[in-house]
Protein backbone atom coordinates (compact mmCIF):
# COMPACT_ATOMS: atom_id res chain seq x y z
CA UNK A 1 0.00 0.00 0.00
CA UNK A 2 2.82 2.38 0.93
CA UNK A 3 4.61 1.60 -2.32
CA UNK A 4 1.42 2.33 -4.28
CA UNK A 5 0.99 5.66 -2.51
CA UNK A 6 4.59 6.60 -3.25
CA UNK A 7 4.12 5.63 -6.91
CA UNK A 8 0.96 7.77 -7.13
CA UNK A 9 2.82 10.67 -5.53
CA UNK A 10 5.65 10.36 -8.06
CA UNK A 11 3.17 10.23 -10.96
CA UNK A 12 1.45 13.37 -9.67
CA UNK A 13 4.83 15.11 -9.44
CA UNK A 14 5.69 14.05 -13.00
CA UNK A 15 2.32 15.37 -14.23
CA UNK A 16 3.01 18.72 -12.57
CA UNK A 17 6.44 18.81 -14.22
CA UNK A 18 4.83 18.08 -17.60
CA UNK A 19 2.45 20.99 -17.09
CA UNK A 20 5.38 23.32 -16.40
CA UNK A 21 7.19 22.09 -19.51
CA UNK A 22 4.05 22.65 -21.62
CA UNK A 23 3.84 26.22 -20.29
CA UNK A 24 7.49 27.03 -21.05
CA UNK A 25 7.14 28.22 -24.68
CA UNK A 26 4.15 30.37 -23.77
CA UNK A 27 6.05 31.98 -20.89
CA UNK A 28 8.92 32.70 -23.29
CA UNK A 29 6.66 34.13 -26.03
CA UNK A 30 4.56 36.32 -23.73
CA UNK A 31 7.30 37.67 -21.49
CA UNK A 32 7.08 41.46 -21.40
CA UNK A 33 3.66 41.50 -23.11
CA UNK A 34 0.54 43.16 -21.70
CA UNK A 35 -2.66 41.22 -21.00
CA UNK A 36 -5.84 43.09 -20.08
CA UNK A 37 -8.13 40.96 -17.93
CA UNK A 38 -11.81 41.84 -17.53
CA UNK A 39 -12.71 40.40 -14.14
CA UNK A 40 -16.41 39.85 -13.54
CA UNK A 41 -19.20 37.32 -13.22
CA UNK A 42 -19.28 34.46 -10.72
CA UNK A 43 -15.51 34.61 -10.28
CA UNK A 44 -16.10 37.85 -8.33
CA UNK A 45 -18.69 36.30 -6.03
CA UNK A 46 -17.38 32.80 -5.25
CA UNK A 47 -14.60 33.11 -2.65
CA UNK A 48 -12.59 30.10 -3.87
CA UNK A 49 -12.73 31.28 -7.49
CA UNK A 50 -11.82 34.79 -6.38
CA UNK A 51 -8.67 33.54 -4.70
CA UNK A 52 -7.73 31.44 -7.75
CA UNK A 53 -8.11 34.40 -10.11
CA UNK A 54 -5.94 36.57 -7.88
CA UNK A 55 -3.24 33.87 -7.71
CA UNK A 56 -3.37 33.49 -11.50
CA UNK A 57 -2.85 37.24 -11.94
CA UNK A 58 0.10 37.28 -9.53
CA UNK A 59 1.66 34.30 -11.32
CA UNK A 60 1.39 36.10 -14.67
CA UNK A 61 3.35 39.02 -13.23
CA UNK A 62 5.98 36.75 -11.69
CA UNK A 63 6.71 35.06 -15.04
CA UNK A 64 7.18 38.40 -16.78
CA UNK A 65 3.72 39.12 -18.21
CA UNK A 66 2.11 42.48 -17.44
CA UNK A 67 -1.52 42.00 -16.33
CA UNK A 68 -3.87 44.98 -16.25
CA UNK A 69 -7.16 44.26 -14.47
CA UNK A 70 -10.49 45.95 -15.22
CA UNK A 71 -13.36 44.92 -12.96
CA UNK A 72 -17.10 45.20 -12.70
CA UNK A 73 -19.20 44.92 -9.58
CA UNK A 74 -22.86 44.77 -10.54
CA UNK A 75 -24.05 42.39 -7.78
CA UNK A 76 -22.36 44.47 -5.07
CA UNK A 77 -23.93 47.66 -6.45
CA UNK A 78 -27.36 46.02 -6.48
CA UNK A 79 -26.92 44.86 -2.88
CA UNK A 80 -26.05 48.35 -1.72
CA UNK A 81 -28.97 49.92 -3.61
CA UNK A 82 -31.36 47.44 -2.01
CA UNK A 83 -30.02 48.35 1.42
CA UNK A 84 -30.88 51.95 0.54
CA UNK A 85 -34.38 50.86 -0.59
CA UNK A 86 -33.55 51.83 -4.15
CA UNK A 87 -34.58 49.36 -6.85
CA UNK A 88 -31.97 48.76 -9.60
CA UNK A 89 -33.25 49.54 -13.10
CA UNK A 90 -31.78 48.58 -16.47
CA UNK A 91 -32.34 49.49 -20.12
CA UNK A 92 -30.83 47.06 -22.64
CA UNK A 93 -28.44 45.78 -20.00
CA UNK A 94 -27.26 49.27 -18.97
CA UNK A 95 -27.91 50.53 -15.45
CA UNK A 96 -30.21 53.53 -15.17
CA UNK A 97 -27.95 55.83 -13.18
CA UNK A 98 -29.40 58.92 -11.54
CA UNK A 99 -27.14 61.08 -9.37
CA UNK A 100 -27.82 59.10 -6.19
CA UNK A 101 -27.18 55.80 -7.96
CA UNK A 102 -23.95 57.21 -9.45
CA UNK A 103 -22.73 58.02 -5.95
CA UNK A 104 -23.45 54.45 -4.88
CA UNK A 105 -21.77 53.02 -8.01
CA UNK A 106 -18.61 55.04 -7.39
CA UNK A 107 -18.56 54.22 -3.69
CA UNK A 108 -18.95 50.47 -4.27
CA UNK A 109 -16.63 50.13 -7.28
CA UNK A 110 -13.78 52.38 -6.17
CA UNK A 111 -14.15 52.15 -2.41
CA UNK A 112 -15.05 48.50 -1.88
CA UNK A 113 -14.59 46.19 -4.86
CA UNK A 114 -11.41 47.80 -6.18
CA UNK A 115 -9.72 47.85 -2.78
CA UNK A 116 -10.69 44.25 -2.10
CA UNK A 117 -9.08 43.09 -5.36
CA UNK A 118 -5.94 45.10 -4.61
CA UNK A 119 -5.76 43.62 -1.13
CA UNK A 120 -6.12 40.05 -2.44
CA UNK A 121 -3.40 40.49 -5.07
CA UNK A 122 -1.04 42.02 -2.53
CA UNK A 123 -1.70 39.23 -0.04
CA UNK A 124 -0.54 36.67 -2.64
CA UNK A 125 2.74 38.44 -3.31
CA UNK A 126 1.78 40.85 -6.06
CA UNK A 127 2.02 44.64 -6.05
CA UNK A 128 -1.35 46.04 -7.06
CA UNK A 129 -2.53 49.64 -7.17
CA UNK A 130 -6.19 50.55 -7.47
CA UNK A 131 -7.35 53.19 -9.94
CA UNK A 132 -10.53 54.49 -11.48
CA UNK A 133 -10.86 56.14 -14.85
CA UNK A 134 -10.63 59.48 -13.02
CA UNK A 135 -7.07 58.94 -11.83
CA UNK A 136 -4.32 60.57 -13.86
CA UNK A 137 -6.81 61.44 -16.58
CA UNK A 138 -6.90 57.75 -17.48
CA UNK A 139 -10.34 57.81 -19.13
CA UNK A 140 -12.31 60.72 -20.53
CA UNK A 141 -15.99 59.87 -20.66
CA UNK A 142 -18.94 61.28 -22.55
CA UNK A 143 -22.63 60.84 -21.84
CA UNK A 144 -24.07 57.82 -23.67
CA UNK A 145 -27.42 58.61 -25.26
CA UNK A 146 -27.63 55.44 -27.36
CA UNK A 147 -30.57 54.22 -25.26
CA UNK A 148 -31.98 57.64 -24.52
CA UNK A 149 -31.08 59.62 -21.42
CA UNK A 150 -30.65 57.02 -18.67
CA UNK A 151 -28.60 59.25 -16.42
CA UNK A 152 -24.89 59.25 -15.75
CA UNK A 153 -24.05 56.42 -18.13
CA UNK A 154 -21.06 57.11 -20.29
CA UNK A 155 -18.87 55.74 -23.03
CA UNK A 156 -15.12 56.00 -23.43
CA UNK A 157 -14.18 59.08 -25.46
CA UNK A 158 -10.43 58.84 -24.87
CA UNK A 159 -7.85 56.79 -22.94
CA UNK A 160 -4.57 58.16 -21.61
CA UNK A 161 -2.38 55.17 -20.77
CA UNK A 162 0.47 57.19 -19.22
CA UNK A 163 -0.36 56.22 -15.63
CA UNK A 164 -0.75 52.54 -16.57
CA UNK A 165 2.60 52.55 -18.39
CA UNK A 166 4.32 54.14 -15.39
CA UNK A 167 2.88 51.61 -12.94
CA UNK A 168 3.67 48.60 -15.13
CA UNK A 169 7.29 49.72 -15.58
CA UNK A 170 7.63 49.91 -11.80
CA UNK A 171 6.38 46.35 -11.37
CA UNK A 172 2.82 47.15 -10.28
CA UNK A 173 -0.45 45.54 -11.36
CA UNK A 174 -3.04 48.24 -12.19
CA UNK A 175 -6.58 47.42 -11.04
CA UNK A 176 -9.11 49.71 -12.72
CA UNK A 177 -12.71 50.55 -11.78
CA UNK A 178 -14.93 51.62 -14.73
CA UNK A 179 -15.83 55.06 -13.43
CA UNK A 180 -14.66 58.15 -15.32
CA UNK A 181 -15.14 61.89 -15.56
CA UNK A 182 -16.46 63.76 -18.57
CA UNK A 183 -15.35 67.08 -20.04
CA UNK A 184 -18.50 68.48 -18.44
CA UNK A 185 -17.06 67.65 -15.01
CA UNK A 186 -19.65 64.96 -14.31
CA UNK A 187 -18.84 61.42 -13.17
CA UNK A 188 -20.02 58.57 -15.40
CA UNK A 189 -20.58 54.85 -14.96
CA UNK A 190 -19.20 52.93 -17.96
CA UNK A 191 -19.72 49.28 -18.87
CA UNK A 192 -16.65 47.37 -17.62
CA UNK A 193 -16.41 45.23 -20.79
CA UNK A 194 -16.23 48.41 -22.86
CA UNK A 195 -13.56 49.92 -20.61
CA UNK A 196 -11.46 46.74 -20.77
CA UNK A 197 -11.64 46.69 -24.56
CA UNK A 198 -10.77 50.37 -24.94
CA UNK A 199 -7.84 50.13 -22.53
CA UNK A 200 -6.55 46.97 -24.24
CA UNK A 201 -6.70 48.72 -27.60
CA UNK A 202 -4.98 51.86 -26.34
CA UNK A 203 -2.20 49.80 -24.74
CA UNK A 204 -1.74 47.67 -27.85
CA UNK A 205 -2.16 44.67 -25.58
CA UNK A 206 -1.19 41.17 -26.64
CA UNK A 207 -4.45 39.76 -25.24
CA UNK A 208 -7.82 40.82 -23.90
CA UNK A 209 -9.21 38.09 -21.65
CA UNK A 210 -12.84 38.34 -20.56
CA UNK A 211 -14.01 36.19 -17.65
CA UNK A 212 -17.69 35.28 -18.07
CA UNK A 213 -20.25 32.84 -16.67
CA UNK A 214 -20.39 30.71 -19.82
CA UNK A 215 -17.92 28.31 -21.41
CA UNK A 216 -17.55 30.47 -24.53
CA UNK A 217 -19.50 30.92 -27.75
CA UNK A 218 -21.63 28.04 -29.02
CA UNK A 219 -22.82 27.51 -32.57
CA UNK A 220 -25.86 25.89 -30.97
CA UNK A 221 -26.18 26.63 -27.27
CA UNK A 222 -28.31 23.51 -26.72
CA UNK A 223 -25.45 21.37 -28.04
CA UNK A 224 -22.53 21.53 -25.61
CA UNK A 225 -20.30 19.91 -28.23
CA UNK A 226 -20.71 22.94 -30.52
CA UNK A 227 -18.35 25.24 -28.57
CA UNK A 228 -16.45 27.43 -31.03
CA UNK A 229 -12.75 27.49 -30.14
CA UNK A 230 -11.86 30.31 -32.54
CA UNK A 231 -13.57 32.67 -34.95
CA UNK A 232 -12.57 35.73 -36.94
CA UNK A 233 -14.26 39.12 -37.07
CA UNK A 234 -16.15 38.44 -40.28
CA UNK A 235 -17.58 35.17 -38.95
CA UNK A 236 -18.45 36.74 -35.60
CA UNK A 237 -20.43 39.55 -37.27
CA UNK A 238 -22.23 37.03 -39.47
CA UNK A 239 -23.13 34.94 -36.41
CA UNK A 240 -24.58 38.05 -34.76
CA UNK A 241 -26.69 38.76 -37.87
CA UNK A 242 -27.82 35.11 -37.91
CA UNK A 243 -28.57 35.25 -34.16
CA UNK A 244 -26.16 32.42 -33.42
CA UNK A 245 -24.54 34.94 -31.12
CA UNK A 246 -27.25 36.77 -29.19
CA UNK A 247 -28.28 38.26 -25.86
CA UNK A 248 -25.57 39.30 -23.45
CA UNK A 249 -22.86 37.73 -25.59
CA UNK A 250 -23.30 40.33 -28.35
CA UNK A 251 -21.74 43.29 -26.46
CA UNK A 252 -18.85 41.08 -25.32
CA UNK A 253 -18.11 39.97 -28.87
CA UNK A 254 -18.41 43.53 -30.20
CA UNK A 255 -16.03 44.62 -27.46
CA UNK A 256 -13.53 41.97 -28.62
CA UNK A 257 -13.90 43.08 -32.25
CA UNK A 258 -13.36 46.72 -31.30
CA UNK A 259 -10.22 45.80 -29.33
CA UNK A 260 -8.79 43.81 -32.26
CA UNK A 261 -9.43 46.67 -34.67
CA UNK A 262 -7.50 48.93 -32.28
CA UNK A 263 -4.46 46.66 -32.24
CA UNK A 264 -5.04 43.88 -29.71
CA UNK A 265 -3.65 40.65 -31.18
CA UNK A 266 -6.12 38.14 -29.73
CA UNK A 267 -9.20 38.30 -27.51
CA UNK A 268 -10.61 35.51 -25.40
CA UNK A 269 -14.01 34.85 -23.87
CA UNK A 270 -13.50 32.22 -21.17
CA UNK A 271 -15.40 30.59 -18.33
CA UNK A 272 -14.45 32.36 -15.11
CA UNK A 273 -16.25 29.65 -13.12
CA UNK A 274 -13.52 27.17 -14.05
CA UNK A 275 -10.66 27.02 -11.53
CA UNK A 276 -7.49 28.71 -12.85
CA UNK A 277 -9.23 29.51 -16.13
CA UNK A 278 -6.72 32.25 -16.99
CA UNK A 279 -3.74 29.90 -16.71
CA UNK A 280 -5.52 27.17 -18.67
CA UNK A 281 -6.13 29.58 -21.55
CA UNK A 282 -2.66 31.09 -21.65
CA UNK A 283 -0.31 28.25 -20.78
CA UNK A 284 -1.86 25.10 -22.27
CA UNK A 285 -1.85 23.86 -25.86
CA UNK A 286 -5.62 23.31 -25.96
CA UNK A 287 -6.71 26.47 -24.16
CA UNK A 288 -10.35 27.03 -23.18
CA UNK A 289 -13.28 29.19 -24.24
CA UNK A 290 -13.52 31.07 -27.53
CA UNK A 291 -10.78 33.14 -29.15
CA UNK A 292 -11.83 36.03 -31.40
CA UNK A 293 -9.14 37.06 -33.90
CA UNK A 294 -8.76 39.36 -36.87
Beta strands, then each sheet from edge to edge (+ up, - down):
strand 1: 34-39
strand 2: 66-71
strand 3: 90-91
strand 4: 94-95
strand 5: 128-132
strand 6: 139-143
strand 7: 154-159
strand 8: 173-177
strand 9: 179-182
strand 10: 187-189
strand 11: 207-212
strand 12: 217-218
strand 13: 227-228
strand 14: 230-232
strand 15: 266-271
strand 16: 290-293
sheet 1: 5+ 8+ 2+ 1+ 11+ 15+ 16- 14-
sheet 2: 3+ 4-
sheet 3: 7+ 6- 9- 10+
sheet 4: 12+ 13-
end
